[in-house]
Amino acid sequence: MMLKNEYDVVIVGAGPGGSITAMHLAKHGLKVALLEKRQEIGTPKRCGEGLPLTATEIIKLGVPDYVIRQPINGAIVYAPSGKEVIVNMGDLAGYVVERKELDKFLAYEAAKAGAYVQAKTEVTDVIIENNYVVGVKAKYQDQEYIIKAKVVIAADGVESTIARKAGLNTTNKLIDIESGFQFEMANVKIRDPKKLELFFGKEIAGRGYLWIFPKGDGVANVGIGTAMTEKSARQLLEEWIESRPDLFSQASIIEVNAGGIPVGGLLDNMVLNGFAVVGDAAHQVNAIHGGGMHEATDAGKLLADVVAKAIENNDVSQEALSLYNKLWWEARGNKLLKVQKLREFFDKLSDDDMNMMAESLSGDDLLKMAKGSKVVGLAKILIKKPKLLLLAKHLI
Ligand SMILES: Cc1cc2nc3c(=O)[nH]c(=O)nc-3n(C[C@H](O)[C@H](O)[C@H](O)COP(=O)(O)OP(=O)(O)OC[C@H]3O[C@@H](n4cnc5c(N)ncnc54)[C@H](O)[C@@H]3O)c2cc1C
């Protein structure tokens, strides 16, 4: 095997977070190994495949045509009453991509930059000496490897085990995890091929929402992200599809996807001596829409720069690496925390409250809220509705 027994940095998991971190570290001239337990990077997908243009760490690489399935220019948001709010986002807001291709493309970019990437290689443990993480144990086929590293990075997604093995407690609260379930379907009735469609309502989606993300030619990801419901995400999705013959009577299921989505539990501390965590493994996700590719890759770039500097200075202590905490909280964390608080407010709304909001909010207001910017539209409504004001008092 080409896998060596010593690197500057070992990264666990070749999702978008791991690949972008590996690419930047390799560009800094470091010896990097990016290890992925699955036999094919990106497969199976666990994603609605919505990639916003704001995910600049991915977009600026020049996403190839074969990765892009459908350009998107906005969304249609449906309140429980069926009342719709159209969110127009200019000529181009992003893409629905082929995630299996995107993840591979990002791994190719990491490899091109000089990182060594290896699939079907599961990291089973970390090695700790003198209170420093100094390497990992990994398994490829039936062979065990001991790989030394100055820094180990856990980019192992929502099912992350590596941070805990290193001694960083990343266990999330049940209330801050959503279950995602999705069918990729063909022959779906698509209203506007350039718009994502989002459907809200306690009956149909519990505290979350259902989505149709078009992939062109009547193909779409039809899914749900929800939590704390009596029915499972799969049950809710199947029941909703049954209840909408206008959209799905001719549709077929091409693929079944499931996965957890962290929608809260941002970590104050993401580093230890010789160790850091990034992406879903660090709960770096937008708590309202559940998108994490943008967050994992922005954080990956920040982390790579901090780790490169720490290695150059020969100091990979928790104190040196904690610059990543500071920079990430300044750049993304504080915004994501506001988004989480807004999600907690939305969790408490009844269908009537949501219908009322849909009557009063513009598409622009919704967009600002999802980004964690100033909640102008929401404030307008809250002033008129004292009951909502009470529910939202922690936002103010
Ligand atoms: C149903 C659903 C829909 C979603 N829709 C969207 C969307 O439309 N847009 C969006 O931006 N986000 C979406 N997300 C979230 C998005 O998929 C994640 O936020 C994103 O993949 C996070 O990237 P990551 O690199 O942190 O982790 P991941 O992409 O999860 O990558 C982690 C990798 O680590 C590997 N790994 C785990 N343990 C080990 C180990 N011990 N050794 C080696 N490898 C290991 C895994 O196999 C995996 O490949 C969705 C999620 C779900 C579940």
The ligand as a Tripos MOL2 file, in Angstrom:
@<TRIPOS>MOLECULE
LIG
   53    58     1     0     0
SMALL
NO_CHARGES

@<TRIPOS>ATOM
      1 C1        -31.1030   14.1120    4.3810 C.3       1 LIG1
      2 C2        -30.0420   15.1800    4.3880 C.ar      1 LIG1
      3 C3        -30.1370   16.2390    3.4940 C.ar      1 LIG1
      4 C4        -29.1500   17.2360    3.4740 C.ar      1 LIG1
      5 N1        -29.2300   18.2150    2.5370 N.ar      1 LIG1
      6 C5        -28.2370   19.1330    2.4390 C.ar      1 LIG1
      7 C6        -28.2290   20.0850    1.3900 C.ar      1 LIG1
      8 O1        -29.1040   20.1040    0.5220 O.2       1 LIG1
      9 N2        -27.1920   20.9800    1.3550 N.ar      1 LIG1
     10 C7        -26.1770   20.9790    2.2700 C.ar      1 LIG1
     11 O2        -25.2680   21.8170    2.1900 O.2       1 LIG1
     12 N3        -26.1670   20.0750    3.2640 N.ar      1 LIG1
     13 C8        -27.1430   19.1480    3.3620 C.ar      1 LIG1
     14 N4        -27.0910   18.1850    4.3370 N.ar      1 LIG1
     15 C9        -25.9630   18.2220    5.2930 C.3       1 LIG1
     16 C10       -24.6440   17.8180    4.6080 C.3       1 LIG1
     17 O3        -24.7890   16.5830    3.9600 O.3       1 LIG1
     18 C11       -23.5250   17.7870    5.6360 C.3       1 LIG1
     19 O4        -23.5690   18.9560    6.4070 O.3       1 LIG1
     20 C12       -22.1430   17.6810    4.9880 C.3       1 LIG1
     21 O5        -21.9910   16.4820    4.2870 O.3       1 LIG1
     22 C13       -21.0640   17.7980    6.0610 C.3       1 LIG1
     23 O6        -19.8050   17.5510    5.5170 O.3       1 LIG1
     24 P1        -18.6790   16.8760    6.4020 P.3       1 LIG1
     25 O7        -17.4660   16.8050    5.5430 O.co2     1 LIG1
     26 O8        -18.5830   17.5350    7.7220 O.co2     1 LIG1
     27 O9        -19.2350   15.4190    6.7350 O.3       1 LIG1
     28 P2        -19.6620   14.2160    5.7790 P.3       1 LIG1
     29 O10       -20.0090   14.7070    4.4320 O.co2     1 LIG1
     30 O11       -20.6850   13.4400    6.5200 O.co2     1 LIG1
     31 O12       -18.3410   13.3700    5.6340 O.3       1 LIG1
     32 C14       -17.8300   12.6110    6.7110 C.3       1 LIG1
     33 C15       -17.0650   11.4600    6.1100 C.3       1 LIG1
     34 O13       -16.3240   10.8010    7.1330 O.3       1 LIG1
     35 C16       -16.3530    9.4110    6.8810 C.3       1 LIG1
     36 N5        -16.0210    8.7250    8.1380 N.ar      1 LIG1
     37 C17       -16.7780    8.6600    9.2580 C.ar      1 LIG1
     38 N6        -16.1190    7.9680   10.2210 N.ar      1 LIG1
     39 C18       -14.9230    7.5990    9.6780 C.ar      1 LIG1
     40 C19       -13.8020    6.8610   10.1900 C.ar      1 LIG1
     41 N7        -13.7840    6.3970   11.4560 N.pl3     1 LIG1
     42 N8        -12.7370    6.6490    9.3770 N.ar      1 LIG1
     43 C20       -12.7430    7.1310    8.0840 C.ar      1 LIG1
     44 N9        -13.7890    7.8320    7.5680 N.ar      1 LIG1
     45 C21       -14.8510    8.0720    8.3590 C.ar      1 LIG1
     46 C22       -17.7750    9.1740    6.3960 C.3       1 LIG1
     47 O14       -17.8790    7.9610    5.6980 O.3       1 LIG1
     48 C23       -17.9970   10.3990    5.5080 C.3       1 LIG1
     49 O15       -17.6220   10.1720    4.1870 O.3       1 LIG1
     50 C24       -28.0640   17.1800    4.3890 C.ar      1 LIG1
     51 C25       -27.9760   16.1140    5.3000 C.ar      1 LIG1
     52 C26       -28.9420   15.1120    5.2910 C.ar      1 LIG1
     53 C27       -28.8020   13.9690    6.2320 C.3       1 LIG1
@<TRIPOS>BOND
     1     1     2 1
     2     2     3 ar
     3     2    52 ar
     4     3     4 ar
     5     4     5 ar
     6     4    50 ar
     7     5     6 ar
     8     6     7 ar
     9     6    13 1
    10     7     8 2
    11     7     9 ar
    12     9    10 ar
    13    10    11 2
    14    10    12 ar
    15    12    13 ar
    16    13    14 ar
    17    14    15 1
    18    14    50 ar
    19    15    16 1
    20    16    17 1
    21    16    18 1
    22    18    19 1
    23    18    20 1
    24    20    21 1
    25    20    22 1
    26    22    23 1
    27    23    24 1
    28    24    25 2
    29    24    26 1
    30    24    27 1
    31    27    28 1
    32    28    29 2
    33    28    30 1
    34    28    31 1
    35    31    32 1
    36    32    33 1
    37    33    34 1
    38    33    48 1
    39    34    35 1
    40    35    36 1
    41    35    46 1
    42    36    37 ar
    43    36    45 ar
    44    37    38 ar
    45    38    39 ar
    46    39    40 ar
    47    39    45 ar
    48    40    41 1
    49    40    42 ar
    50    42    43 ar
    51    43    44 ar
    52    44    45 ar
    53    46    47 1
    54    46    48 1
    55    48    49 1
    56    50    51 ar
    57    51    52 ar
    58    52    53 1
@<TRIPOS>SUBSTRUCTURE
     1 LIG1         1 GROUP 0 **** ****
